[in-house]
Amino acid sequence: MKNSTDILNNTLGVVAEVTEPVVTREQKVVPVGDDDIDKDYEYQRQNFYSLIERGQDAIDGILDIARESEHPRTYEVAGQLIKSVAEVTEKLGDLQAKMKKLKDVPNNAPKNVTNALFVGSTAELQKMLKGKKDAWWSNHAINRLSIALDWNTY
């Protein structure tokens, strides 16, 4: 029994088999380093610019088609496409704002902390303070010895 492709090939006189090309994608190696944030920012920024440019071209094309056909559906598609491009543009602005905020954080960090807040139970606070006290005493062994001698004189 012949399938529909064989019947069409015989009817149209097609002799050779049509083979579909095999498309393979290359795996990109992502470099790891200190400036990953900057590289990712530049990569994302380039992608946004590319998407915006392609979207502008698509908007121009769909508006030409909408003018020629005067069909409501083409205007609807054009409106959706304009909305999509506007969203990508907004994401680009958000990316700029986030990157600026990320770069400004080290410069705006407080130099001195005057009011530190401990979040935890009183038992955890006592353990932390005892640990600091023990560390302080071990670092100041000479002072500890002199304080003990002074204490014994009373």
Backbone as a chain_set.jsonl record, in Angstrom:
{"seq": "MKNSTDILNNTLGVVAEVTEPVVTREQKVVPVGDDDIDKDYEYQRQNFYSLIERGQDAIDGILDIARESEHPRTYEVAGQLIKSVAEVTEKLGDLQAKMKKLKDVPNNAPKNVTNALFVGSTAELQKMLKGKKDAWWSNHAINRLSIALDWNTY", "coords": {"N": [[0.839, -1.167, 0.0], [0.607, 2.155, -0.868], [1.678, 5.297, 0.409], [0.347, 8.662, 0.764], [2.304, 10.467, -0.034], [3.941, 9.017, -1.785], [2.106, 8.543, -3.848], [1.594, 11.16, -4.735], [4.2, 11.82, -5.589], [4.518, 10.018, -7.759], [2.457, 10.914, -9.43], [3.211, 13.569, -9.964], [5.661, 13.186, -11.054], [8.049, 13.151, -9.63], [11.301, 12.227, -8.998], [13.541, 11.964, -7.261], [14.121, 11.513, -3.761], [13.13, 13.757, -1.243], [15.106, 15.23, 1.099], [15.194, 16.382, 4.385], [16.981, 19.124, 5.704], [19.336, 18.851, 8.363], [19.345, 20.627, 11.274], [21.563, 21.939, 13.501], [22.357, 23.256, 16.679], [24.874, 25.282, 18.047], [26.476, 24.839, 21.141], [26.809, 27.363, 23.426], [29.519, 28.43, 25.312], [29.505, 29.607, 28.486], [31.386, 32.06, 29.915], [32.971, 32.172, 33.11], [33.485, 34.511, 35.574], [34.722, 37.474, 37.271], [33.426, 39.7, 36.258], [30.837, 38.969, 35.491], [28.326, 40.062, 35.888], [28.388, 42.487, 34.524], [28.831, 41.529, 31.914], [26.51, 39.983, 31.519], [24.631, 41.997, 31.723], [25.282, 43.591, 29.479], [24.782, 41.709, 27.463], [22.028, 41.18, 27.794], [21.07, 43.726, 27.347], [21.819, 44.142, 24.661], [20.215, 42.174, 23.495], [17.652, 43.184, 24.081], [17.728, 45.585, 22.585], [17.935, 44.483, 20.033], [15.51, 43.065, 19.881], [13.722, 45.211, 20.023], [14.341, 46.614, 17.662], [13.689, 44.676, 15.704], [11.008, 44.432, 16.293], [10.104, 47.01, 15.613], [10.491, 46.936, 12.838], [8.678, 44.903, 12.215], [6.308, 46.121, 13.025], [6.158, 48.234, 11.194], [5.8, 46.732, 8.832], [3.379, 45.332, 9.352], [1.628, 47.439, 9.651], [1.627, 48.499, 7.072], [0.397, 46.391, 5.718], [-2.058, 46.456, 7.045], [-3.055, 48.942, 6.232], [-3.367, 48.494, 3.499], [-5.177, 46.317, 3.376], [-7.234, 47.057, 5.045], [-8.487, 45.633, 7.023], [-10.008, 44.722, 10.092], [-8.754, 42.852, 11.779], [-6.017, 42.92, 11.133], [-5.323, 45.409, 12.08], [-5.744, 44.947, 14.758], [-3.759, 43.03, 15.308], [-1.548, 44.632, 14.773], [-1.798, 46.476, 16.852], [-1.37, 44.781, 19.081], [1.253, 44.054, 18.589], [2.562, 46.513, 18.777], [2.116, 46.97, 21.483], [3.647, 44.87, 22.563], [6.252, 45.599, 21.781], [6.45, 47.975, 23.192], [6.429, 46.969, 25.804], [8.882, 45.584, 25.854], [10.586, 47.728, 25.546], [10.055, 49.037, 27.934], [11.053, 47.119, 29.709], [13.738, 47.328, 29.075], [14.274, 49.876, 30.082], [13.795, 49.332, 32.808], [15.874, 47.554, 33.256], [18.066, 49.259, 32.958], [17.629, 50.971, 35.163], [17.808, 49.161, 37.319], [20.459, 48.311, 37.047], [21.815, 50.689, 37.474], [21.094, 51.182, 40.117], [22.282, 48.963, 41.29], [24.975, 49.495, 40.835], [25.272, 51.802, 42.368], [24.969, 51.031, 45.017], [27.331, 50.193, 46.605], [28.553, 52.694, 47.038], [26.673, 54.12, 48.437], [26.378, 52.85, 50.821], [26.14, 52.691, 54.374], [28.672, 54.16, 56.395], [29.27, 54.043, 59.146], [27.694, 52.151, 61.638], [25.309, 52.953, 63.848], [23.038, 52.255, 65.329], [22.445, 49.119, 65.875], [20.458, 46.316, 65.143], [19.315, 43.472, 66.682], [17.935, 40.487, 65.675], [16.295, 37.991, 67.028], [16.048, 35.42, 69.574], [16.162, 35.929, 73.173], [17.853, 34.086, 74.343], [19.545, 33.405, 72.211], [20.765, 35.877, 71.853], [22.127, 36.137, 74.285], [23.942, 33.997, 74.044], [25.422, 34.903, 71.857], [26.534, 37.268, 72.891], [27.989, 36.191, 75.029], [29.825, 34.7, 73.599], [31.24, 36.753, 72.311], [32.255, 38.004, 74.552], [33.888, 36.01, 75.614], [35.724, 35.822, 73.526], [36.821, 38.366, 73.625], [37.995, 38.32, 76.155], [39.888, 36.292, 75.802], [41.541, 37.493, 73.946], [42.61, 39.528, 75.418], [44.384, 38.633, 77.474], [46.384, 39.456, 79.208], [45.311, 41.731, 80.398], [43.283, 40.447, 81.677], [44.586, 38.915, 83.574], [45.706, 40.936, 85.159], [43.391, 42.152, 86.09], [42.319, 40.075, 87.566], [44.264, 39.851, 89.592], [43.975, 42.343, 90.77], [41.393, 42.049, 91.707], [41.655, 40.089, 93.661], [42.96, 41.451, 95.64], [41.122, 42.865, 97.066]], "CA": [[0.0, 0.0, 0.0], [1.404, 3.363, -1.003], [1.149, 6.424, 1.172], [-0.043, 9.805, -0.065], [3.505, 11.094, -0.589], [4.335, 8.222, -2.948], [1.119, 8.761, -4.918], [1.872, 12.489, -5.283], [5.476, 11.761, -6.316], [4.275, 9.344, -9.042], [1.6, 11.757, -10.262], [3.949, 14.751, -10.399], [6.89, 12.781, -11.726], [9.212, 13.44, -8.794], [12.136, 11.04, -8.991], [14.424, 11.887, -6.087], [13.539, 11.731, -2.439], [13.468, 15.039, -0.63], [15.614, 15.057, 2.465], [15.158, 17.622, 5.159], [18.293, 19.422, 6.293], [19.444, 18.708, 9.812], [19.819, 21.876, 11.858], [22.128, 21.752, 14.842], [22.748, 24.494, 17.342], [26.123, 25.208, 18.79], [26.371, 25.152, 22.56], [27.666, 28.476, 23.8], [30.174, 28.272, 26.601], [29.373, 30.839, 29.245], [32.572, 32.243, 30.741], [32.736, 32.492, 34.506], [34.497, 35.45, 36.021], [34.293, 38.52, 38.185], [32.576, 40.691, 35.617], [29.672, 38.314, 34.907], [27.172, 40.96, 35.954], [28.513, 43.425, 33.414], [28.638, 40.792, 30.663], [25.092, 39.651, 31.421], [23.923, 43.256, 31.464], [25.505, 43.962, 28.076], [24.108, 40.717, 26.633], [20.596, 41.418, 27.894], [20.833, 45.019, 26.716], [21.882, 43.926, 23.216], [19.016, 41.428, 23.102], [16.518, 44.096, 24.109], [17.838, 46.464, 21.425], [17.625, 43.679, 18.854], [14.065, 42.821, 19.878], [13.029, 46.46, 19.724], [14.531, 46.899, 16.231], [12.875, 43.725, 14.942], [9.614, 44.799, 16.529], [9.812, 48.198, 14.808], [10.353, 46.486, 11.449], [7.42, 44.149, 12.121], [5.213, 47.091, 13.118], [6.075, 48.906, 9.893], [5.225, 45.797, 7.865], [1.971, 45.015, 9.632], [0.831, 48.643, 9.381], [1.453, 48.559, 5.612], [-0.624, 45.392, 5.374], [-3.337, 46.922, 7.583], [-3.534, 50.03, 5.368], [-3.792, 47.935, 2.211], [-6.337, 45.437, 3.485], [-8.253, 47.723, 5.847], [-9.192, 44.594, 7.782], [-9.861, 44.998, 11.532], [-7.83, 41.905, 12.429], [-4.635, 43.37, 10.956], [-5.102, 46.504, 13.025], [-5.652, 44.332, 16.089], [-2.423, 42.437, 15.388], [-0.606, 45.748, 14.858], [-1.898, 46.993, 18.219], [-0.702, 43.838, 19.983], [2.688, 44.134, 18.323], [3.021, 47.772, 19.37], [2.126, 46.751, 22.934], [4.789, 44.005, 22.876], [7.477, 46.393, 21.649], [6.458, 48.91, 24.317], [6.82, 46.209, 27.0], [10.32, 45.327, 25.778], [11.232, 49.01, 25.815], [9.928, 49.256, 29.383], [12.003, 46.211, 30.357], [15.063, 47.91, 28.883], [14.377, 50.945, 31.072], [13.929, 48.706, 34.125], [17.229, 47.012, 33.33], [18.954, 50.4, 33.19], [17.427, 51.437, 36.539], [18.348, 48.146, 38.234], [21.909, 48.32, 36.963], [22.273, 51.918, 38.123], [20.925, 50.968, 41.554], [23.282, 47.982, 41.686], [26.279, 50.158, 40.841], [25.296, 52.839, 43.394], [24.861, 50.468, 46.361], [28.552, 50.281, 47.408], [28.853, 54.075, 47.385], [25.658, 54.639, 49.341], [26.312, 52.044, 52.028], [26.53, 53.483, 55.546], [30.047, 53.962, 56.842], [29.217, 53.65, 60.557], [26.39, 51.695, 62.092], [25.151, 53.406, 65.232], [21.974, 51.491, 65.974], [22.367, 47.772, 65.31], [19.269, 45.621, 65.609], [19.464, 42.022, 66.74], [16.672, 39.792, 65.497], [16.439, 36.643, 67.554], [15.555, 35.248, 70.935], [17.088, 36.404, 74.201], [18.869, 33.048, 74.539], [20.519, 33.56, 71.139], [21.5, 37.099, 72.136], [23.054, 35.851, 75.376], [25.015, 33.16, 73.496], [26.263, 35.746, 71.025], [27.293, 38.163, 73.761], [28.957, 35.381, 75.762], [30.892, 34.379, 72.647], [32.069, 37.949, 72.13], [32.948, 38.244, 75.821], [34.968, 35.018, 75.69], [36.735, 36.203, 72.544], [37.489, 39.558, 74.126], [38.853, 37.921, 77.275], [41.038, 35.534, 75.313], [42.427, 38.434, 73.268], [43.184, 40.427, 76.407], [44.771, 37.769, 78.593], [47.191, 40.227, 80.164], [44.362, 42.523, 81.168], [42.51, 39.507, 82.495], [45.425, 38.558, 84.703], [45.822, 42.088, 86.057], [42.099, 42.364, 86.736], [42.174, 39.027, 88.579], [45.121, 40.207, 90.712], [43.336, 43.454, 91.459], [40.195, 41.538, 92.366], [42.063, 39.349, 94.837], [43.444, 42.366, 96.69], [39.991, 43.409, 97.839]], "C": [[0.894, 1.244, 0.0], [0.779, 4.473, -0.16], [0.908, 7.603, 0.233], [1.163, 10.496, -0.696], [3.961, 10.346, -1.834], [3.384, 8.451, -4.127], [1.356, 10.129, -5.564], [3.17, 12.506, -6.084], [5.295, 11.11, -7.685], [3.465, 10.231, -9.979], [2.368, 12.953, -10.82], [5.274, 14.43, -11.082], [8.141, 13.122, -10.94], [10.01, 12.161, -8.651], [12.912, 10.905, -7.69], [13.63, 12.131, -4.809], [14.003, 13.069, -1.899], [13.923, 14.769, 0.797], [15.606, 16.406, 3.162], [16.537, 17.885, 5.76], [18.242, 19.303, 7.815], [20.06, 19.988, 10.359], [20.328, 21.575, 13.268], [22.52, 23.11, 15.393], [24.031, 24.271, 18.105], [25.856, 25.562, 20.254], [27.33, 26.279, 22.873], [28.233, 28.213, 25.186], [30.105, 29.619, 27.305], [30.602, 30.991, 30.121], [32.191, 32.647, 32.16], [33.86, 33.399, 34.965], [33.902, 36.488, 36.943], [33.311, 39.482, 37.551], [31.377, 40.056, 34.914], [28.468, 39.245, 34.883], [27.216, 41.935, 34.785], [28.294, 42.74, 32.071], [27.163, 40.448, 30.457], [24.265, 40.89, 31.113], [24.065, 43.647, 29.999], [24.773, 43.01, 27.135], [22.599, 40.957, 26.623], [20.23, 42.726, 27.198], [20.853, 44.881, 25.195], [20.65, 43.169, 22.717], [17.788, 42.324, 23.085], [16.548, 45.035, 22.908], [17.471, 45.715, 20.141], [16.122, 43.41, 18.752], [13.277, 44.08, 19.525], [13.142, 46.792, 18.239], [13.689, 45.963, 15.369], [11.393, 44.043, 15.097], [9.213, 46.016, 15.722], [9.628, 47.825, 13.338], [9.028, 45.747, 11.254], [6.222, 45.09, 12.188], [5.037, 47.816, 11.785], [5.41, 48.005, 8.86], [3.754, 45.542, 8.1], [1.084, 46.232, 9.406], [0.624, 48.846, 7.88], [0.355, 47.603, 5.162], [-1.996, 45.862, 5.848], [-3.91, 48.044, 6.716], [-4.068, 49.484, 4.04], [-5.081, 47.141, 2.337], [-7.519, 46.097, 4.184], [-9.117, 46.723, 6.604], [-8.965, 44.832, 9.273], [-8.857, 44.087, 12.226], [-6.382, 42.362, 12.276], [-4.329, 44.544, 11.866], [-4.984, 45.991, 14.458], [-4.266, 43.725, 16.306], [-1.376, 43.541, 15.523], [-0.618, 46.341, 16.265], [-1.203, 46.094, 19.228], [0.813, 43.901, 19.81], [3.28, 45.41, 18.91], [3.109, 47.634, 20.888], [3.336, 45.905, 23.338], [6.102, 44.773, 22.8], [7.582, 47.392, 22.802], [6.869, 48.21, 25.609], [8.32, 45.919, 27.011], [11.09, 46.608, 26.067], [11.177, 49.333, 27.299], [10.894, 48.359, 30.154], [13.431, 46.721, 30.212], [15.29, 49.043, 29.882], [14.532, 50.404, 32.478], [15.333, 48.146, 34.322], [18.228, 48.124, 33.623], [18.855, 50.857, 34.651], [18.019, 50.459, 37.545], [19.871, 48.158, 38.229], [22.48, 49.551, 37.636], [22.193, 51.769, 39.633], [21.975, 49.987, 42.074], [24.668, 48.606, 41.766], [26.395, 51.179, 41.969], [25.305, 52.289, 44.811], [26.177, 50.552, 47.147], [28.88, 51.709, 47.841], [27.88, 54.643, 48.407], [25.568, 53.864, 50.646], [26.766, 52.885, 53.221], [27.946, 53.13, 55.989], [30.097, 53.473, 58.285], [27.799, 53.238, 60.913], [26.265, 52.079, 63.557], [24.101, 52.603, 65.976], [21.854, 50.141, 65.287], [21.17, 47.073, 65.935], [19.529, 44.126, 65.552], [18.088, 41.399, 66.619], [16.894, 38.359, 65.935], [15.896, 36.581, 68.97], [16.587, 35.775, 71.932], [18.184, 35.383, 74.458], [19.955, 33.154, 73.467], [21.367, 34.803, 71.36], [22.526, 36.871, 73.235], [24.218, 34.991, 74.891], [25.976, 33.994, 72.661], [27.133, 36.661, 71.891], [28.344, 37.405, 74.556], [30.124, 35.009, 74.852], [31.808, 35.558, 72.408], [32.877, 38.227, 73.39], [34.124, 37.28, 75.952], [36.086, 35.371, 74.708], [37.513, 37.415, 73.034], [38.451, 39.191, 75.25], [40.072, 37.155, 76.778], [42.025, 36.442, 74.587], [43.156, 39.342, 74.247], [43.581, 39.653, 77.669], [45.574, 38.524, 79.638], [46.274, 41.075, 81.023], [43.563, 41.626, 82.111], [43.297, 39.149, 83.752], [45.527, 39.724, 85.69], [44.505, 42.367, 86.754], [41.908, 41.326, 87.838], [43.049, 39.355, 89.8], [44.512, 41.36, 91.507], [42.116, 42.974, 92.236], [40.548, 40.821, 93.675], [42.564, 40.249, 95.958], [42.307, 42.908, 97.525], [39.493, 42.457, 98.826]], "O": [[1.829, 1.346, 0.794], [-0.44, 4.582, -0.028], [1.232, 7.538, -0.953], [1.05, 11.055, -1.787], [4.328, 10.968, -2.831], [3.824, 8.541, -5.273], [1.327, 10.252, -6.789], [3.237, 13.135, -7.14], [5.854, 11.59, -8.672], [3.745, 10.297, -11.176], [2.21, 13.315, -11.986], [5.927, 15.32, -11.626], [9.194, 13.361, -11.532], [9.477, 11.131, -8.237], [12.93, 9.832, -7.087], [12.628, 12.846, -4.787], [15.156, 13.457, -2.089], [13.208, 14.157, 1.591], [15.97, 17.43, 2.583], [17.183, 16.967, 6.267], [17.237, 19.617, 8.452], [21.155, 20.384, 9.959], [19.609, 21.028, 14.104], [22.958, 23.996, 14.658], [24.248, 23.227, 18.72], [25.095, 26.482, 20.55], [28.529, 26.169, 22.618], [27.515, 27.823, 26.107], [30.58, 30.633, 26.793], [30.849, 30.15, 30.985], [31.217, 33.367, 32.379], [35.038, 33.098, 34.771], [32.742, 36.402, 37.345], [32.448, 40.026, 38.24], [30.943, 40.538, 33.867], [27.675, 39.208, 33.941], [26.201, 42.18, 34.134], [27.647, 43.3, 31.185], [26.631, 40.602, 29.357], [23.313, 40.835, 30.334], [23.079, 43.995, 29.349], [24.208, 43.439, 26.129], [21.969, 40.937, 25.565], [19.195, 42.815, 26.538], [19.996, 45.442, 24.512], [20.108, 43.478, 21.655], [16.969, 42.234, 22.171], [15.517, 45.264, 22.276], [16.782, 46.252, 19.275], [15.536, 43.514, 17.674], [12.278, 44.013, 18.808], [12.161, 47.203, 17.618], [13.049, 46.403, 14.414], [10.622, 43.936, 14.143], [8.102, 46.067, 15.195], [8.725, 48.33, 12.671], [8.341, 45.942, 10.252], [5.23, 44.882, 11.489], [3.917, 47.993, 11.305], [4.555, 48.457, 8.098], [2.963, 45.534, 7.156], [-0.075, 46.092, 9.015], [-0.435, 49.312, 7.459], [-0.497, 47.948, 4.344], [-2.989, 45.689, 5.141], [-5.119, 48.094, 6.49], [-5.085, 49.951, 3.526], [-5.978, 47.271, 1.504], [-8.671, 45.735, 3.943], [-10.314, 46.935, 6.8], [-7.839, 45.116, 9.681], [-8.181, 44.511, 13.163], [-5.592, 42.204, 13.207], [-3.213, 44.671, 12.37], [-4.224, 46.528, 15.263], [-3.672, 43.892, 17.372], [-0.426, 43.407, 16.294], [0.436, 46.671, 16.809], [-0.522, 46.581, 20.13], [1.56, 43.812, 20.785], [4.374, 45.389, 19.475], [4.056, 48.12, 21.507], [3.98, 46.192, 24.347], [6.968, 44.613, 23.661], [8.671, 47.628, 23.326], [7.582, 48.793, 26.426], [8.959, 45.998, 28.061], [12.117, 46.585, 26.746], [12.145, 49.846, 27.86], [11.488, 48.791, 31.142], [14.243, 46.565, 31.124], [16.37, 49.158, 30.46], [15.309, 50.942, 33.266], [15.909, 48.246, 35.406], [19.131, 47.953, 34.442], [19.873, 51.101, 35.298], [18.657, 50.872, 38.513], [20.502, 48.03, 39.279], [23.514, 49.474, 38.299], [23.106, 52.175, 40.352], [22.498, 50.162, 43.175], [25.447, 48.283, 42.662], [27.491, 51.407, 42.481], [25.626, 53.031, 45.739], [26.132, 50.966, 48.305], [29.437, 51.904, 48.921], [28.23, 55.551, 49.161], [24.748, 54.2, 51.5], [27.678, 53.702, 53.092], [28.358, 51.971, 55.961], [30.883, 52.583, 58.611], [26.83, 53.897, 60.535], [27.016, 51.595, 64.403], [24.279, 52.306, 67.158], [21.228, 50.032, 64.232], [20.907, 47.227, 67.127], [19.912, 43.584, 64.516], [17.177, 41.743, 67.372], [17.607, 37.605, 65.274], [15.359, 37.557, 69.494], [17.736, 36.034, 71.576], [19.319, 35.753, 74.758], [21.141, 33.013, 73.764], [22.566, 34.787, 71.083], [23.657, 37.346, 73.143], [25.362, 35.226, 75.281], [27.192, 33.82, 72.741], [28.331, 36.803, 71.644], [29.457, 37.896, 74.744], [31.276, 35.004, 75.284], [33.024, 35.391, 72.311], [34.036, 38.635, 73.316], [35.22, 37.676, 76.349], [37.265, 35.231, 75.033], [38.732, 37.48, 72.873], [39.578, 39.683, 75.299], [41.175, 37.352, 77.287], [43.228, 36.183, 74.611], [44.219, 39.871, 73.923], [43.163, 39.985, 78.778], [45.449, 38.252, 80.832], [46.438, 41.134, 82.242], [43.217, 42.031, 83.221], [42.743, 39.088, 84.85], [45.446, 39.528, 86.902], [44.505, 42.784, 87.912], [41.399, 41.642, 88.913], [42.612, 39.154, 90.933], [44.525, 41.363, 92.738], [41.851, 43.47, 93.331], [39.83, 40.935, 94.668], [42.585, 39.833, 97.117], [42.551, 43.381, 98.635], [38.548, 42.76, 99.554]]}, "num_chains": 1, "name": "protein.A"}
